[in-house]
Amino acid sequence: MRIHLGGSSRQSLVVARGKLDAAVKGATAANASELSSQLFFAADVLSKNTSIRRAFADPARDAASKGALVKDLFAKSLAATALGNTHSGINSSLVSCRRPSACARAACD
């Protein structure tokens, strides 16, 4: 899949891909599939909720408060690896992408 990304989104995608590669390296197919499903779930939540995306894109919020928000939103529904990758993606501004689900799909390609 090809999507057009600006400078910060392109850098965020590189960081997200690196984190995802590290997370699935040596993982079984079942574990990688579960991680993928959980990351798409998080991307779907973000893509459908403008107020959550605004909260993550707010430059006044520091990384710690964004991390706390990730935990509040997803701690009960995501495994630790998916939660960590979601947190990393948000801290590297992956959610600045206009279509987070498209960015997540591109990261998995």
Rosetta blueprint (number, residue, H / E / L):
1 M L
2 R L
3 I L
4 H L
5 L L
6 G L
7 G H
8 S H
9 S H
10 R H
11 Q H
12 S H
13 L H
14 V H
15 V H
16 A H
17 R H
18 G H
19 K H
20 L H
21 D H
22 A H
23 A H
24 V H
25 K L
26 G L
27 A L
28 T L
29 A H
30 A H
31 N H
32 A H
33 S H
34 E H
35 L H
36 S H
37 S H
38 Q H
39 L H
40 F H
41 F H
42 A H
43 A H
44 D H
45 V H
46 L H
47 S H
48 K H
49 N L
50 T H
51 S H
52 I H
53 R H
54 R H
55 A H
56 F H
57 A H
58 D L
59 P L
60 A L
61 R L
62 D L
63 A H
64 A H
65 S H
66 K H
67 G H
68 A H
69 L H
70 V H
71 K H
72 D H
73 L H
74 F H
75 A L
76 K L
77 S L
78 L L
79 A L
80 A H
81 T H
82 A H
83 L H
84 G H
85 N H
86 T H
87 H H
88 S H
89 G H
90 I H
91 N H
92 S L
93 S L
94 L H
95 V H
96 S H
97 C L
98 R L
99 R L
100 P H
101 S H
102 A H
103 C H
104 A H
105 R H
106 A H
107 A H
108 C H
109 D L
